[in-house]
Amino acid sequence: MTNGTRHRPASRLIRWGAIGATGALAVAGVSLASPAQAAGTPAVSVSPSVDINPDGATITVNGTGFDKTRNSGNGVYVLFGPKIDDYYTNAGAYSAQAWVAGSKMSADGAFTTTLDVKARYTDGNGKEVDCLKQECRVVTFAAHGASMTDRSQDTFTPVAFKNNTPTPTPRLTVTPATGANPDGQNLTVTGTGFDPVRDGGNGVYVAFGPKGADWNTNPAPYQATKWVRTTPGNSPGQAKLNADGSFSLTLDGMKAKYKNKDGVEYDCAVTTCHVVAFAAHGSPDRSQDTFVPVAFKTPTNPGPGTGYQVITTDVQGGPLTLGVGGTDVALPGVTLNGKDAFTGGALNPLTVSDARGTNAGWTLTGQASDLTSAGGRIVGDNLGWTPTAKSVTGTLPTGGTAASVTPGAQADPGTGLGRARTLCSSAAGASAGSFECGGALKLGVPGITVPGTYTGTLTLTLI
């Protein structure tokens, strides 16, 4: 890595919901005789940190509390890239970087630098990075190989780009979807909004048959299946997935009654059959799942007093959203006596609504900035929480897996919210519906804190 900023072509990040719920945390009437000492805990702020132009922007990175003499004064690297486990060894993952030597820091370990960033880029490993579909962040760690053992200078600051192009929702159109000939019907299937690069570009399967409990893992019940991908072969069982996520194909001769290769008989007049689309090659990704029921013509009435009607409706998906029930949280003041003190309160209620229809899962995280006053600072790690979460989806029977949500782990003052921590999450397969997340806040105030009114920001990110 070099001293200065290096740039590579860029890629994107999906940021769902709201970022920037603010807690105004007041510490008043603190009484002590001597001034506070510098905490010396590295922290980073980024401007702008949200609604960044995805086509390219310069962000300003301000660091405080870094150790300018550590590791022979080699300072830190400041980088921009995706959230990865090998963040301090995988240099190729980042699109922009700067080296801030100790000599470039102020006496108290502060610095300012800039990075030129884009939402989408190809990294040095040849991998496409899309910061509109994954979390990207500004990262710092000890420079010149010291990061292999020294974690003291690590910081992680998420940023979010403005998503000018909403992520399309996969949709299928089937012709005809009603009145199909029970003796054999060619079904024309057109798709839009499918992701041509997801799961390594493996595309989707499009199949026709009953939608059983194992519809995405058991191909046996399907009367026909085609593989839709960006580079199809010459086989009639494959179709082209265009760069814009669209395709068109035909399922020939679909019958209301049929037997599979094992001789098992299926009757679409008894069990509704669907044209289904889902991520190919056994992928657990549920974001591409789409279903369109197909109704065949009513067969001849088998006798007096019998008959049936096929009920069809269309349910459209919606967005994943975060509702914040207020932006201000005032904590009771404390009076110090030279020892650590604590105050507490409650988060304003947060509502997560997942109407995407994909059951793809989601996570809501929070990270606190330092709380500052005119004369002092309380580091963000001194704010802790005890998360709570519950489902408020409704009481109607679902016919499938019930919605569920899990609160995050408790974070105590001292090892708290200075880094992003999970407030609540819902796993893939159980994330659809509405949920309420919240929790108790606990702020630790060191005994050497300078008296004043302290204010900081708790940033909430839903992905």
C-alpha positions in Angstrom: 0.0 0.0 0.0 1.3 3.5 -0.8 1.1 6.9 0.9 -1.9 8.5 -0.8 -5.1 7.4 -2.4 -5.4 4.6 -5.0 -8.6 4.1 -6.9 -10.0 1.2 -8.9 -13.2 0.9 -11.0 -16.2 0.9 -8.6 -19.2 -1.4 -7.8 -22.5 -1.1 -5.5 -24.4 -1.7 -1.9 -28.0 -2.3 -1.0 -28.9 0.0 1.9 -32.5 -0.8 3.1 -34.5 1.4 5.4 -33.2 4.4 7.4 -29.8 5.5 8.6 -29.2 8.2 11.1 -31.7 7.8 14.0 -30.3 10.2 16.5 -30.1 10.0 20.2 -29.4 13.2 22.1 -27.8 11.8 25.2 -27.5 14.4 28.0 -25.0 14.3 30.9 -25.6 17.3 33.1 -24.4 18.6 36.4 -21.3 16.5 36.5 -19.0 17.6 39.4 -15.3 16.9 39.6 -12.1 18.8 40.4 -9.7 18.0 37.6 -10.0 18.1 33.8 -10.5 14.9 31.8 -7.6 13.1 30.1 -7.7 12.0 26.4 -9.4 8.7 26.1 -7.0 7.5 23.3 -9.7 5.3 21.7 -9.5 5.4 17.9 -12.7 6.7 16.2 -13.6 7.7 12.7 -16.3 9.9 11.3 -17.1 10.1 7.5 -18.7 13.0 5.6 -20.9 12.4 3.8 -21.7 9.0 5.2 -25.1 8.5 3.7 -26.8 9.3 0.3 -23.4 9.3 -1.4 -23.4 9.6 -5.2 -23.1 6.0 -6.4 -21.4 7.2 -9.6 -18.5 8.7 -7.7 -17.8 11.1 -4.8 -15.0 12.3 -2.5 -15.6 11.5 1.1 -13.7 13.1 4.0 -12.4 10.9 6.8 -11.7 12.4 10.2 -9.9 10.3 12.7 -9.4 10.9 16.5 -7.7 9.0 19.3 -5.1 7.2 17.1 -1.7 6.4 18.5 0.8 8.4 16.4 3.9 6.7 18.0 2.7 3.1 17.8 4.5 0.7 15.6 7.5 3.1 15.1 5.2 5.9 14.0 4.0 4.0 10.9 0.4 5.2 11.4 -2.6 3.6 9.8 -4.1 2.7 6.5 -7.5 4.2 5.7 -9.4 2.2 3.1 -12.8 1.8 1.5 -14.4 -1.5 0.6 -16.9 -4.3 1.4 -17.4 -5.9 4.8 -15.1 -8.9 4.8 -13.5 -11.2 7.4 -9.9 -10.9 6.0 -10.1 -7.1 6.0 -6.5 -6.5 7.2 -4.8 -9.0 4.8 -6.9 -8.8 1.6 -5.6 -5.5 0.1 -7.2 -6.3 -3.3 -10.7 -6.0 -1.9 -10.5 -2.2 -1.5 -11.2 0.4 -4.2 -9.6 3.4 -2.4 -6.9 3.8 0.3 -4.7 6.3 2.0 -1.7 6.0 4.3 -1.7 8.3 7.3 1.7 8.2 8.9 2.1 9.1 12.6 3.9 12.2 11.5 0.7 13.4 9.7 -1.3 13.1 12.9 -1.8 15.7 15.6 -0.4 15.3 19.0 -3.7 13.7 20.2 -3.8 11.3 17.3 -6.2 13.2 15.0 -6.1 13.3 11.2 -8.1 14.2 8.1 -7.8 12.5 4.7 -10.1 11.9 1.7 -11.1 8.9 -0.4 -12.6 8.8 -3.9 -15.3 6.2 -3.8 -17.9 4.6 -6.1 -20.7 2.2 -5.4 -19.7 -0.4 -8.0 -16.2 -1.5 -8.9 -14.1 -4.5 -9.8 -11.6 -5.2 -7.0 -8.0 -6.2 -7.4 -8.9 -9.9 -7.2 -11.2 -9.5 -10.2 -14.4 -9.7 -8.0 -17.4 -7.4 -8.7 -18.2 -5.4 -5.6 -21.7 -3.8 -5.4 -22.1 -1.5 -2.4 -25.8 -1.1 -3.2 -26.2 -4.8 -2.5 -23.8 -5.3 0.4 -22.4 -3.3 3.3 -19.3 -1.2 2.5 -17.4 0.8 5.0 -14.3 2.9 5.7 -11.8 0.7 7.6 -8.6 1.7 9.5 -5.9 -0.6 10.8 -2.2 -0.4 11.7 0.1 0.1 8.7 3.1 -1.7 7.2 2.2 -5.2 8.4 1.6 -4.3 12.0 -2.0 -5.2 11.5 -1.2 -8.9 11.5 -1.0 -8.7 15.3 -2.1 -5.2 16.3 -5.9 -4.7 16.4 -5.7 -1.5 18.5 -6.1 0.8 15.5 -9.0 -1.0 13.9 -12.2 1.0 13.2 -15.1 0.2 10.9 -17.5 3.0 9.7 -20.4 1.9 7.4 -21.4 4.3 4.6 -24.4 4.2 2.3 -24.8 5.3 -1.3 -27.9 6.8 -2.7 -29.8 4.1 -4.5 -31.0 6.0 -7.6 -32.1 2.8 -9.3 -34.4 0.8 -7.0 -33.6 -2.9 -7.0 -36.1 -4.6 -9.4 -38.5 -7.2 -8.1 -38.4 -10.5 -10.0 -41.8 -11.0 -11.8 -43.2 -13.7 -14.1 -45.9 -13.3 -16.7 -47.5 -16.6 -18.0 -49.7 -16.8 -21.1 -52.2 -18.3 -20.7 -52.5 -18.3 -16.9 -56.2 -19.2 -17.0 -58.3 -21.4 -19.3 -55.3 -23.6 -20.3 -56.1 -26.7 -22.3 -56.0 -29.6 -19.9 -54.9 -32.0 -22.7 -51.8 -29.9 -23.4 -51.0 -26.2 -23.5 -47.9 -24.3 -24.6 -47.1 -21.8 -21.8 -45.2 -18.6 -22.8 -43.2 -17.4 -19.8 -41.6 -13.9 -19.7 -39.5 -12.7 -16.7 -38.3 -9.3 -15.6 -36.3 -8.0 -12.7 -34.1 -11.1 -12.3 -30.5 -10.6 -11.3 -28.1 -11.8 -14.0 -25.0 -11.7 -11.7 -26.4 -13.0 -8.4 -24.9 -16.3 -7.2 -22.0 -16.1 -9.6 -24.3 -15.7 -12.6 -25.9 -19.2 -12.2 -29.3 -17.8 -13.1 -32.6 -19.4 -12.3 -34.7 -22.5 -12.9 -38.2 -22.1 -14.4 -40.4 -25.1 -13.8 -44.1 -26.1 -14.0 -45.9 -28.3 -11.4 -47.3 -28.4 -7.9 -45.7 -26.2 -5.3 -44.9 -28.6 -2.5 -43.1 -28.0 0.8 -39.8 -28.9 -0.9 -40.5 -27.1 -4.2 -37.0 -25.6 -4.4 -35.0 -28.8 -3.6 -37.1 -31.6 -5.2 -37.4 -31.5 -9.0 -39.4 -34.8 -9.2 -42.9 -33.3 -9.3 -42.2 -30.9 -12.1 -43.6 -31.6 -15.5 -41.0 -29.4 -17.2 -37.9 -27.4 -16.1 -35.7 -25.0 -18.0 -32.4 -23.4 -16.9 -32.3 -19.6 -17.6 -28.8 -18.1 -17.5 -26.6 -15.5 -19.2 -24.6 -18.0 -21.2 -27.0 -20.8 -22.2 -26.0 -23.8 -24.2 -27.7 -25.1 -27.4 -29.9 -27.4 -25.4 -33.7 -26.8 -25.6 -33.7 -27.0 -21.8 -31.9 -23.7 -21.5 -32.9 -20.1 -22.2 -31.1 -16.7 -22.3 -31.1 -14.4 -19.2 -30.5 -10.9 -20.6 -28.3 -8.3 -19.0 -31.4 -6.3 -17.9 -32.8 -9.3 -16.0 -35.4 -10.3 -18.6 -36.1 -13.5 -20.4 -38.7 -15.3 -22.5 -39.3 -19.0 -23.0 -42.0 -21.6 -23.7 -43.0 -24.6 -21.7 -44.5 -26.9 -24.4 -47.5 -29.2 -23.9 -48.2 -28.7 -20.2 -51.1 -31.0 -19.2 -53.5 -30.8 -16.3 -52.8 -34.5 -15.5 -49.4 -36.1 -15.9 -47.0 -38.6 -14.5 -43.4 -38.0 -13.7 -40.5 -40.2 -14.7 -41.1 -42.4 -11.6 -44.7 -43.0 -12.6 -46.2 -40.7 -9.8 -49.4 -39.0 -11.1 -50.2 -35.4 -10.5 -53.5 -33.6 -11.1 -53.4 -29.8 -11.4 -57.2 -29.7 -11.0 -56.8 -31.2 -7.5 -53.5 -29.4 -6.5 -52.9 -26.0 -8.1 -49.9 -26.1 -10.4 -47.6 -23.1 -10.8 -44.9 -21.8 -13.0 -42.1 -21.2 -10.5 -38.7 -19.5 -10.8 -35.9 -19.8 -8.2 -32.1 -19.5 -8.0 -30.3 -22.3 -9.8 -27.9 -25.0 -8.6 -29.3 -25.5 -5.1 -28.7 -21.9 -4.1 -30.2 -21.0 -0.7 -31.0 -17.5 -2.1 -34.7 -16.9 -1.9 -34.6 -13.4 -3.5 -35.4 -14.8 -7.0 -38.4 -16.9 -6.0 -41.5 -16.2 -8.1 -44.7 -18.1 -8.5 -47.6 -17.8 -11.0 -50.6 -20.2 -10.6 -52.0 -21.7 -13.8 -55.6 -22.7 -14.1 -56.8 -25.2 -16.7 -60.3 -25.2 -18.3 -62.9 -26.8 -16.2 -63.4 -30.4 -17.3 -66.8 -31.8 -18.1 -69.0 -31.8 -15.0 -68.7 -35.4 -13.7 -72.2 -35.5 -12.4 -75.2 -33.7 -10.9 -74.4 -31.7 -7.8 -70.6 -31.5 -8.3 -68.3 -28.9 -9.7 -65.6 -26.5 -8.7 -64.2 -23.0 -9.2 -60.6 -21.9 -9.4 -59.8 -18.8 -7.3 -56.8 -16.8 -8.6 -55.3 -13.6 -7.2 -52.1 -11.7 -7.7 -50.0 -10.7 -4.6 -47.3 -8.1 -5.4 -44.2 -7.7 -3.2 -43.1 -4.4 -1.6 -40.0 -3.0 0.0 -37.9 -3.7 3.1 -38.3 -0.6 5.3 -37.3 0.7 8.7 -39.6 3.0 10.7 -38.1 5.1 13.5 -40.5 6.2 16.3 -38.7 9.4 17.1 -35.1 10.7 16.7 -34.3 12.1 20.2 -33.5 10.1 23.3 -32.8 12.1 26.5 -31.0 10.2 29.3 -31.2 11.4 32.9 -28.2 13.4 34.0 -25.6 12.1 36.5 -23.4 13.8 39.2 -20.0 12.2 39.4 -17.9 11.7 42.5 -14.7 10.6 40.8 -15.8 7.1 40.0 -17.6 5.7 37.0 -21.3 6.5 36.9 -24.2 5.2 34.8 -27.4 6.4 33.4 -30.0 4.7 31.2 -33.1 4.9 29.2 -34.9 3.2 26.3 -34.6 3.3 22.5 -37.5 4.8 20.6 -39.4 1.9 19.0 -38.2 0.7 15.6 -40.5 -1.1 13.1 -39.1 -3.3 10.4 -41.5 -4.2 7.6 -40.4 -6.9 5.1 -42.9 -7.0 2.2 -40.4 -8.1 -0.5 -42.0 -11.6 -0.7 -38.6 -13.2 -0.9 -38.2 -14.2 2.8 -34.5 -13.5 2.2 -33.7 -12.4 5.8 -32.5 -9.1 7.2 -30.3 -7.6 10.0 -30.7 -4.3 11.9 -27.5 -3.0 13.4 -26.6 0.1 15.4 -23.3 2.0 16.0 -22.8 4.9 18.2 -20.6 7.9 17.6 -18.7 9.5 20.5 -20.8 11.7 22.7 -19.2 15.2 22.8 -19.7 18.4 24.7 -17.9 21.8 24.5 -15.1 20.5 26.7 -15.1 16.7 26.7 -15.9 13.4 25.0 -17.5 10.0 26.1 -16.4 7.3 23.7 -19.2 5.4 21.8 -18.2 2.1 23.3 -19.5 3.4 26.7 -23.0 3.2 25.4 -24.5 -0.2 25.7 -27.9 -1.8 25.2 -30.1 -4.8 25.9 -32.0 -5.5 22.7 -35.6 -6.7 22.5 -37.6 -7.9 19.5 -41.0 -9.3 18.7 -43.1 -10.2 15.6 -46.3 -8.1 14.9 -47.2 -9.8 11.6 -50.8 -10.7 12.4 -53.0 -13.6 13.5 -54.2 -15.1 10.2 -52.9 -18.6 9.4 -49.9 -18.5 7.0 -49.8 -21.9 5.6 -46.0 -21.9 5.9 -43.2 -21.0 8.2 -44.2 -18.4 10.8 -42.3 -15.1 10.9 -39.7 -14.9 13.6 -37.2 -12.3 14.9 -34.2 -12.7 17.2 -32.8 -9.8 19.5 -29.1 -9.2 19.3 -26.7 -9.8 22.1 -26.4 -7.5 25.1 -23.6 -5.0 24.8 -22.3 -3.5 28.1 -20.8 0.0 28.6 -17.1 -0.2 27.9 -17.4 -2.8 25.1 -20.6 -1.4 23.6 -21.8 0.4 20.5 -18.5 2.0 19.3 -18.7 -0.7 16.7 -21.7 -1.9 14.7 -23.7 -4.5 16.7 -26.9 -6.3 15.9 -30.1 -5.0 17.5 -32.3 -7.6 15.9 -32.4 -10.0 12.9 -34.6 -12.4 11.1 -33.3 -15.4 9.3 -34.0 -16.4 5.7 -37.2 -18.3 5.4 -38.9 -16.5 8.4 -38.3 -12.8 7.7 -41.5 -11.7 6.0 -43.9 -9.5 7.9 -43.6 -6.7 10.5 -41.5 -6.7 13.6 -40.8 -4.3 16.5 -37.2 -3.9 17.8 -36.0 -1.8 20.7 -34.2 -2.2 24.0 -32.8 -0.6 27.1 -29.8 1.8 26.8 -27.1 2.1 29.4 -24.4 4.8 29.3 -21.2 4.6 31.3 -19.7 8.0 32.3 -16.1 7.8 33.3 -15.2 9.4 36.6 -12.8 11.9 34.9 -15.4 13.2 32.5 -15.6 17.0 32.0 -18.9 18.4 33.1 -21.3 19.4 30.3 -24.2 18.3 28.1 -23.1 15.4 25.8 -24.7 14.5 22.5 -24.0 11.7 20.1 -25.6 9.8 17.2 -26.7 6.2 17.2 -26.8 5.1 13.5 -29.2 2.3 12.7 -28.7 0.3 9.5 -31.1 -2.2 8.0 -29.8 -4.6 5.4 
